[in-house]
């Protein structure tokens, strides 16, 4: 009965643990990849063959994000529901994989397993689903990459064991039956790699289960098949290395430094599995430059000790806890070995490792507690599941918004400059300038060589009117990172506000050269060209801006103003009308259109547009002035013109004063 309803039970447990996360905000890299990123905004971007050819693109994960965007744009709940759904499916696969392993011939003589294998598998899934370390992979939307990769990885191993059981005659299947399972296993693993590259170790997982669990009818390792599968896996690995080489994600850390650092990180990961306390997003972690530090040596000793423990378990015929230890290292081998990654530690990297941990805990509970009393393992594992659910609910509350997330992170890692930067960004978004400035300053104090903090503080200074101070901060950011395109872009805006248009254009050029080539960069450079009177270059930049972002109303509007400056008022109106279609309540657009309509001698329509401009912004003095100008020059209505110019003057539009003196005394 339990087996029949396993998926439903696992789904209910998952929903209970994550129900409070479904409305949490987009966080951290969600902004870059989802909210601001353009890749997922068009399905053709993620359907293009060139996108799928590059594993680094994580094409399957981005395809699912594009589907989310297609269905609900930036409705965050839809993204969370998808993450949770895949997590539940992965939990169900954990149940099936655990049950498949426990059904192998080597466990037939184990009465505890024979009597309780469904419950052992079910509690393995419960631990996998509810362990609070999983919240970073599930609640942090962009890390659905880890969840998808984990699902396909576990699916691949399950298919492999299904094939092996048929192959060694445990299921009485036809001789051809194993091969579709083998093919499916490699296809599932490949889909995992297309989700995230850490799934690349899946062929080694086949060898691991082969050595640990697969036995011939004589209860011996099938050495011949092991040799064959090992040769196949070796060939795949060698071919991959020959094609792309040993990757480097971050070249500012050497392979040896990254490995030595991981000795300490892996110890932390073990702690988080057994005691998930003090969790946070952005750990402060120093780089180990030498092996001979006491922390590095202690870390290495601890790791070797766990390997020794696994060998001890094997000798005691306790294969499941031994498997869990090797599974831990295998599933972390891509991200915690000699491939340098910018961030040396993240909780979501433990997503797959939790499966082995849960399997060992569930098995050991039944193996050692059920002989004493049948209900003991049920009670212990049920309490553990409830505790994990509570911890996950609490952790999901931390992920609710930017403030809860980053204030938690700086509290737990007060020296982490990036966490202070993101907390400052939150305060900036809330216009809490004092706290924002303090947070930026703290970020810089913690790491004076952190360019993002200088750029962020520069933006804040600019908003507070300290343009020179802002430029100084942008200068430092660029000195620290000469390819920091966003800092060039922001410095360009600041220089433009100081009427240093030529210098601003040079900074926009540098931003584009550095890879910051969003629509806004071309738009602002177009504005600078227009101010210089280089209308041709301005039009070219506005064209690029509208191509990159067809929903960018200001780009159409300013291109329209440029056409107006070139006396091409028909084309100006076409562009401004497009801006109005996108943003029909912007007073500037109606005012600009009205000016071109005056030039085309369409006075009544011009006045109607000025009326709309005033309707949407009753304090916009320029629209009153232009309406008065249209009445005076187009209709000969001096009284109406003077009335409008008086209002315009009262709204602070100084040009109206001279017209009042000339025509209305």
C-alpha positions in Angstrom: 0.0 0.0 0.0 2.8 2.4 0.9 4.6 1.7 -2.3 1.5 2.3 -4.3 1.0 5.8 -2.9 4.7 6.7 -2.5 4.7 9.5 -5.0 1.6 11.1 -3.4 3.2 10.9 0.1 6.5 12.3 -1.1 4.7 15.1 -2.9 2.7 16.0 0.2 5.8 16.1 2.3 7.5 18.3 -0.3 4.6 20.7 -0.5 4.5 21.1 3.3 8.2 21.9 3.4 8.1 24.4 0.6 4.6 25.9 0.6 5.9 29.1 2.2 8.5 29.6 -0.6 6.1 30.0 -3.5 5.9 33.8 -3.4 9.5 34.5 -2.5 11.2 37.1 -4.6 13.7 36.6 -7.4 17.1 36.6 -5.7 20.8 37.1 -6.5 21.6 35.7 -9.9 17.9 35.4 -10.7 18.1 39.1 -11.5 20.8 38.7 -14.1 19.5 35.5 -15.7 15.7 36.0 -15.4 14.5 39.5 -14.5 17.1 41.4 -16.6 18.5 38.7 -18.9 17.3 38.6 -22.5 18.0 34.9 -23.3 14.8 33.5 -21.8 12.6 36.3 -23.2 12.5 34.8 -26.7 11.9 31.1 -27.3 14.1 31.2 -30.4 17.1 31.9 -28.2 16.8 28.6 -26.4 15.6 26.6 -29.4 18.6 27.6 -31.5 20.9 24.6 -32.2 24.0 26.7 -31.4 22.6 27.2 -27.8 22.3 23.4 -27.3 25.8 22.7 -28.6 27.5 24.4 -25.7 27.2 22.6 -22.3 28.3 25.7 -20.5 25.0 27.3 -21.6 23.1 24.8 -19.5 20.6 24.7 -22.4 17.9 22.5 -20.8 17.7 24.6 -17.7 17.4 27.8 -19.7 14.8 26.2 -21.9 12.6 25.5 -18.9 13.1 29.1 -17.7 12.1 30.3 -21.1 8.9 28.2 -20.9 8.2 29.7 -17.5 8.6 33.2 -19.0 6.4 32.3 -22.0 3.6 31.1 -19.7 3.7 33.8 -17.0 6.6 36.3 -17.8 7.9 37.3 -14.4 5.2 35.8 -12.2 7.6 34.4 -9.6 5.1 31.8 -8.3 5.2 29.8 -11.6 9.0 29.5 -11.4 8.8 28.3 -7.8 6.1 25.7 -8.6 8.3 24.3 -11.4 11.3 24.0 -9.1 9.2 22.3 -6.4 7.7 19.9 -9.0 11.1 18.8 -10.2 12.3 18.5 -6.6 9.4 16.2 -5.8 10.1 14.1 -9.0 13.7 13.9 -7.9 12.6 12.7 -4.5 10.4 10.1 -6.1 13.4 8.9 -8.1 15.4 8.7 -4.9 12.7 6.4 -3.6 12.8 4.3 -6.7 16.6 4.1 -6.8 16.9 3.2 -3.2 14.2 0.5 -3.6 15.9 -0.8 -6.7 19.2 -1.1 -4.8 17.6 -2.8 -1.8 15.9 -5.3 -4.2 19.2 -6.5 -5.6 20.2 -10.1 -4.9 23.0 -9.2 -2.4 20.3 -8.0 0.1 18.1 -11.1 -0.1 19.7 -12.6 3.0 19.2 -9.4 5.0 15.9 -9.9 6.8 15.8 -6.2 8.0 16.1 -5.1 4.4 13.7 -7.7 3.1 11.0 -6.7 5.6 11.5 -2.9 5.5 12.9 -2.0 2.1 9.9 0.1 1.1 10.1 2.1 4.3 13.9 2.5 4.1 13.5 3.9 0.6 10.6 6.1 1.6 12.4 7.7 4.5 15.5 8.1 2.2 13.2 10.2 0.0 11.8 12.1 3.0 15.3 13.1 4.1 16.2 14.0 0.5 13.1 16.1 0.1 13.1 17.9 3.5 16.8 18.3 4.4 17.2 22.1 4.8 20.4 22.1 2.8 18.2 21.6 -0.2 16.5 24.9 0.1 19.2 26.8 -1.8 18.7 24.5 -4.8 14.9 24.6 -4.7 14.0 28.0 -3.4 16.7 29.9 -5.3 15.1 29.8 -8.7 18.1 29.8 -11.0 19.5 26.8 -9.1 16.8 24.6 -10.7 19.9 23.7 -12.7 21.1 21.7 -9.7 17.6 20.2 -9.2 17.2 19.2 -12.9 20.8 17.8 -13.0 20.1 15.8 -9.8 16.8 14.4 -11.2 18.4 13.1 -14.4 21.5 11.9 -12.6 19.4 9.7 -10.2 17.2 8.7 -13.1 20.3 7.5 -15.0 21.6 5.4 -12.2 18.1 3.9 -11.7 17.9 3.0 -15.4 21.4 1.5 -15.3 20.5 -0.8 -12.3 17.3 -1.8 -14.0 19.3 -2.9 -17.0 21.9 -4.7 -14.9 19.2 -6.6 -13.0 17.8 -7.8 -16.3 21.3 -8.6 -17.6 22.3 -10.8 -14.7 19.0 -12.7 -14.8 17.3 -11.3 -11.7 14.1 -10.3 -13.5 13.9 -13.2 -16.0 13.7 -10.7 -18.9 14.6 -11.4 -22.5 18.3 -11.0 -23.5 17.6 -7.8 -25.4 15.9 -6.0 -22.5 18.9 -4.6 -20.7 20.2 -2.6 -23.7 17.3 0.0 -23.9 17.9 0.6 -20.2 21.6 1.2 -20.8 20.9 3.6 -23.7 18.3 5.3 -21.6 20.7 5.6 -18.7 23.3 7.4 -20.8 20.6 9.6 -22.4 19.3 10.6 -19.0 22.8 11.4 -17.8 23.4 13.5 -20.9 20.2 15.5 -20.1 21.7 16.0 -16.7 24.8 17.5 -18.2 22.6 19.8 -20.4 21.0 21.0 -17.1 24.3 21.6 -15.3 27.8 20.3 -15.9 28.2 18.8 -12.4 26.2 15.8 -13.7 29.2 14.8 -15.9 30.3 12.3 -13.3 27.2 10.1 -13.9 29.1 7.3 -15.8 31.4 6.9 -12.7 28.2 6.4 -10.7 27.5 3.4 -12.9 30.9 2.0 -11.9 30.2 2.8 -8.2 27.0 0.9 -8.1 28.5 -1.9 -10.1 31.3 -2.4 -7.5 29.2 -1.8 -4.5 25.9 -3.6 -5.3 25.8 -5.6 -8.6 26.5 -9.3 -8.1 26.3 -12.4 -10.3 24.0 -15.3 -9.2 27.1 -16.6 -7.5 27.2 -13.3 -5.4 30.4 -12.2 -7.1 31.3 -8.9 -8.8 30.9 -9.3 -12.6 34.5 -8.5 -13.4 34.0 -8.9 -17.1 31.2 -6.4 -17.3 32.9 -4.1 -14.9 35.9 -4.1 -17.2 33.7 -3.3 -20.2 31.7 -0.5 -18.6 35.0 1.0 -17.2 36.5 1.0 -20.6 33.4 2.7 -22.1 33.4 5.3 -19.3 37.2 5.9 -19.8 36.7 6.3 -23.5 33.9 8.9 -22.9 36.0 10.8 -20.4 39.1 10.8 -22.7 37.0 11.9 -25.7 35.5 14.7 -23.7 38.9 15.9 -22.4 40.3 15.7 -26.0 37.4 17.8 -27.3 37.2 20.6 -24.6 40.2 20.0 -22.3 40.1 20.2 -18.5 37.8 23.3 -18.0 38.6 26.4 -15.9 35.7 28.5 -14.9 37.7 31.0 -12.9 41.4 31.6 -13.8 42.3 33.7 -10.8 42.6 30.6 -8.6 45.1 27.9 -9.6 44.0 24.3 -9.7 46.2 23.4 -6.7 44.8 26.4 -4.7 41.3 25.4 -5.5 41.9 21.7 -4.5 43.6 22.7 -1.2 40.6 25.0 -0.5 38.2 22.2 -1.2 39.8 20.1 1.6 38.3 22.6 4.0 35.1 23.1 2.1 34.3 19.3 2.0 34.6 19.1 5.7 32.1 22.0 6.0 29.8 20.1 3.6 30.0 17.0 5.9 29.0 19.2 8.8 26.1 20.7 6.9 24.8 17.2 6.1 24.9 16.0 9.7 24.3 19.4 11.4 22.6 21.9 9.1 23.1 25.0 11.3 24.3 28.5 10.5 23.2 28.1 6.8 23.5 31.1 4.6 23.9 32.0 1.0 27.3 33.7 0.8 30.0 32.1 3.0 33.2 34.0 3.7 35.9 31.6 2.7 39.6 32.3 2.2 41.6 30.6 -0.5 44.2 28.0 0.6 47.5 28.8 -1.2 49.5 25.9 0.3 48.7 22.4 1.5 50.9 22.7 4.6 48.6 24.9 6.6 47.1 23.2 9.7 43.5 23.7 8.5 44.3 22.1 5.1 46.2 19.2 6.7 43.4 18.6 9.2 40.8 18.8 6.4 42.7 16.3 4.3 43.1 14.0 7.3 39.4 14.2 8.0 38.6 13.3 4.4 41.0 10.4 4.4 39.4 9.3 7.6 36.0 9.1 5.9 37.5 7.1 3.1 39.0 4.7 5.7 35.5 4.5 7.4 34.0 3.5 4.0 36.6 0.7 3.7 35.8 -0.4 7.2 32.0 -0.5 6.3 32.8 -2.6 3.2 34.8 -5.1 5.3 31.8 -5.3 7.7 29.5 -5.9 4.7 27.7 -2.6 5.4 27.7 -1.5 1.7 25.1 1.2 2.0 26.9 3.6 4.4 30.1 2.9 2.4 28.2 3.7 -0.8 27.0 7.0 0.8 30.5 8.1 1.5 31.8 7.4 -2.0 28.6 8.9 -3.5 29.3 12.1 -1.5 32.7 12.5 -3.1 31.6 11.4 -6.5 28.7 13.8 -6.8 30.9 16.7 -5.6 33.9 15.7 -7.8 33.3 18.2 -10.6 32.8 21.2 -8.3 35.1 20.3 -5.5 38.3 19.1 -7.1 40.7 20.7 -9.6 38.3 22.7 -11.7 38.5 26.3 -10.3 35.1 27.9 -9.9 34.6 31.5 -8.9 32.7 30.7 -5.7 34.5 27.9 -3.8 31.5 27.0 -1.6 27.7 26.9 -2.2 25.1 24.8 -0.4 23.2 23.9 -3.6 26.2 21.8 -4.6 25.2 19.2 -2.0 21.9 18.5 -3.7 22.9 15.0 -5.0 25.0 14.2 -1.9 21.9 14.4 0.3 20.6 11.2 -1.4 23.5 9.1 -0.2 23.3 10.7 3.3 19.6 9.9 3.5 20.0 6.4 2.2 22.7 5.6 4.9 20.7 7.2 7.8 17.5 5.4 6.9 19.2 2.1 6.4 21.3 2.3 9.6 18.2 3.3 11.6 16.3 0.2 10.5 19.4 -2.1 10.6 20.2 -1.2 14.3 17.0 0.0 15.8 14.4 -2.4 14.4 15.8 -5.5 16.1 15.2 -3.7 19.4 11.7 -2.7 18.6 10.0 -2.4 15.2 8.7 1.1 15.8 12.0 2.6 16.9 13.3 3.5 13.4 9.9 4.8 12.4 9.8 7.1 15.4 13.4 8.3 15.0 13.1 8.9 11.2 9.7 10.5 11.5 11.0 12.9 14.1 14.0 13.7 11.9 11.7 14.4 9.0 9.6 16.7 11.0 12.7 18.6 12.3 13.9 18.9 8.7 10.6 20.2 7.6 10.6 22.9 10.3 14.2 23.8 9.4 13.4 24.1 5.7 10.3 26.2 6.4 12.5 28.5 8.5 15.2 28.7 5.8 12.6 29.5 3.1 11.4 32.4 5.3 15.0 33.7 5.1 14.8 33.6 1.2 11.6 35.7 1.3 13.1 38.9 0.0 16.4 40.7 -0.5 16.5 42.1 3.0 15.8 38.9 4.8 18.3 37.0 2.7 21.3 39.4 2.8 20.8 40.6 6.4 21.0 37.0 7.4 24.1 36.5 5.3 26.0 39.5 6.7 25.0 38.5 10.2 26.6 35.0 9.7 29.5 36.1 7.5 30.2 39.7 8.5 33.4 39.9 6.5 31.8 38.8 3.2 32.0 41.9 1.0 29.6 40.6 -1.5 26.8 40.1 1.0 27.2 43.7 2.2 27.1 44.9 -1.4 23.8 43.1 -2.0 22.4 44.4 1.3 23.4 47.9 0.1 21.6 47.3 -3.2 18.5 46.4 -1.3 18.7 49.6 0.8 19.3 51.6 -2.4 16.1 50.2 -3.9 14.2 51.3 -0.8 15.8 54.8 -1.1 17.4 54.3 2.4 20.5 56.2 1.4 22.1 56.2 4.8 22.0 52.5 5.4 23.0 51.9 1.8 26.0 54.1 2.1 27.0 52.4 5.3 26.7 49.0 3.7 28.7 50.0 0.7 31.4 51.4 2.9 31.5 48.2 5.0 31.8 46.1 1.8 34.8 48.2 0.7 36.3 48.0 4.2 36.1 44.2 4.1 37.7 44.1 0.6 39.1 47.4 -0.8 39.7 45.5 -4.1 36.0 44.7 -4.7 35.0 46.7 -7.8 31.2 46.1 -7.5 31.0 48.0 -4.3 32.7 51.1 -5.7 30.4 50.9 -8.7 27.3 50.6 -6.5 28.5 53.4 -4.2 29.2 55.5 -7.3 25.6 55.0 -8.4 24.3 56.0 -4.9 26.5 59.1 -4.9 25.2 60.1 -8.3 21.6 59.7 -7.1 22.5 61.9 -4.1 23.9 64.6 -6.3 27.6 64.0 -5.7 28.5 63.4 -9.4 32.2 64.1 -8.9 32.3 61.6 -6.0 30.5 59.1 -8.2 33.0 59.5 -11.0 35.9 58.9 -8.5 34.3 55.6 -7.4 33.8 54.5 -11.0 37.4 55.4 -11.6 38.5 53.0 -8.8 36.2 50.3 -10.0 37.7 50.5 -13.5 41.3 50.5 -12.1 40.5 47.3 -10.2 38.8 45.7 -13.2 39.7 47.3 -16.6 37.0 45.2 -18.2 34.2 46.2 -15.9 31.7 47.3 -18.6 29.0 48.4 -16.2 31.3 50.9 -14.5 32.3 52.4 -17.9 28.6 52.7 -18.7 27.7 54.4 -15.4 30.7 56.7 -15.6 29.5 57.6 -19.1 26.1 58.6 -17.7 27.8 60.7 -14.9 30.1 62.4 -17.4 27.1 63.2 -19.7 25.3 64.8 -16.8 28.4 67.0 -16.4 28.1 68.0 -20.1 31.3 66.1 -20.9 29.6 64.4 -23.8 32.7 63.4 -25.7 34.2 61.7 -22.7 30.8 60.1 -22.0 30.8 58.6 -25.6 34.3 57.2 -25.0 33.1 55.4 -21.9 30.0 54.0 -23.7 32.4 52.7 -26.4 34.5 51.1 -23.7 31.5 49.5 -22.1 30.4 48.0 -25.4 34.0 46.8 -26.0 34.0 45.2 -22.5 30.8 43.2 -23.3 28.2 45.4 -21.7 26.1 45.9 -24.8 22.5 46.1 -23.6 19.9 48.3 -25.2 20.4 51.0 -22.6 24.1 51.5 -23.4 23.3 52.2 -27.1 20.4 54.3 -26.1 22.5 56.5 -23.8 25.3 56.7 -26.4 22.6 57.8 -28.9 21.5 60.5 -26.6 25.1 61.7 -26.3 25.6 61.8 -30.1 22.3 63.7 -30.4 23.6 66.3 -27.9 26.7 66.7 -30.0 24.6 67.2 -33.1 25.8 63.9 -34.7 22.3 62.8 -35.7 23.4 60.0 -38.0 25.3 58.2 -35.2 22.5 58.8 -32.8 19.9 57.2 -35.2 22.2 54.2 -35.6 22.5 53.7 -31.9 18.7 54.1 -31.4 18.2 51.5 -34.1 20.4 49.0 -32.3 18.7 49.8 -29.0 15.2 49.1 -30.5 16.5 45.9 -32.1 17.9 44.6 -28.8 14.8 45.6 -26.9 11.7 46.2 -29.1 9.8 47.3 -26.0 12.1 50.2 -25.1 9.8 53.3 -25.5 12.5 55.9 -24.7 14.6 54.7 -27.6 11.7 55.2 -30.0 10.9 58.6 -28.4 14.4 59.9 -28.6 14.9 58.6 -32.1 11.7 60.5 -32.9 13.2 63.7 -31.3 16.3 63.2 -33.4 14.2 63.0 -36.6 12.4 66.1 -35.5 15.8 67.9 -35.1 16.5 66.7 -38.7 13.2 68.3 -39.7 11.7 64.9 -40.6 8.6 65.3 -38.6 6.6 62.6 -40.2 9.2 60.0 -39.2 9.4 61.6 -35.8 5.7 61.1 -35.2 5.8 57.5 -36.3 8.5 56.8 -33.7 6.8 58.7 -30.9 3.5 56.9 -31.7 5.3 53.6 -31.2 6.6 54.9 -27.8 3.0 55.8 -26.9 1.8 52.3 -27.8 4.3 50.8 -25.4 3.8 53.4 -22.6 0.5 55.3 -23.2 0.7 57.3 -20.0 4.0 59.1 -20.4 3.5 62.8 -20.6 6.8 63.4 -22.5 5.7 61.5 -25.5 2.5 63.5 -26.1 4.4 66.8 -25.6 7.1 65.7 -28.2 4.5 64.6 -30.6 2.7 67.9 -30.2 5.8 69.9 -31.1 6.2 67.9 -34.4 2.5 68.4 -35.2 2.9 72.2 -34.9 5.7 72.0 -37.5 3.3 70.0 -39.7 0.7 72.7 -39.1 -1.7 70.3 -37.5 -2.6 72.7 -34.7 -5.7 71.1 -33.3 -4.2 67.7 -33.0 -1.1 69.3 -31.5 -3.2 70.9 -28.8 -5.0 67.6 -28.1 -1.6 66.0 -27.5 -0.5 68.8 -25.1 -3.8 68.3 -23.3 -3.0 64.6 -22.8 0.5 65.5 -21.6 -1.0 67.9 -19.0 -3.6 65.3 -18.1 -0.8 62.7 -17.3 1.4 65.3 -15.6 -0.4 68.5 -14.5 2.9 70.0 -13.2 4.8 69.7 -16.5 5.3 73.4 -17.4 6.7 72.8 -20.8 3.4 71.3 -22.1 1.5 74.4 -21.0 4.1 76.6 -22.8 3.8 74.6 -26.0 0.0 74.6 -25.9 0.2 78.4 -25.5 2.6 78.6 -28.4 0.2 76.5 -30.5 -2.8 78.7 -29.6 -0.8 81.9 -30.2 0.9 81.0 -33.5 -1.7 78.5 -34.9 -5.0 79.9 -33.8 -4.2 83.5 -33.0 -5.7 83.0 -29.5 -3.6 85.5 -27.4 -5.8 85.2 -24.3 -5.6 81.4 -24.3 -1.8 81.6 -24.9 -1.2 84.1 -22.1 -3.2 81.9 -19.7 -1.1 78.9 -20.6 2.2 80.8 -20.3 1.2 82.0 -16.9 0.6 78.5 -15.7 3.8 77.4 -17.4 5.7 80.1 -15.5 4.1 79.1 -12.2 5.3 75.5 -12.9 8.9 76.7 -13.1 9.3 76.7 -16.9 11.5 79.9 -17.4 11.0 80.3 -21.1 7.4 81.2 -20.5 8.5 84.4 -18.6 10.0 86.0 -21.8 6.8 85.2 -23.8 4.7 86.8 -21.1 6.8 89.9 -21.2 6.7 90.1 -25.0 3.0 89.4 -25.6 0.9 89.5 -22.4 1.6 92.9 -20.6 
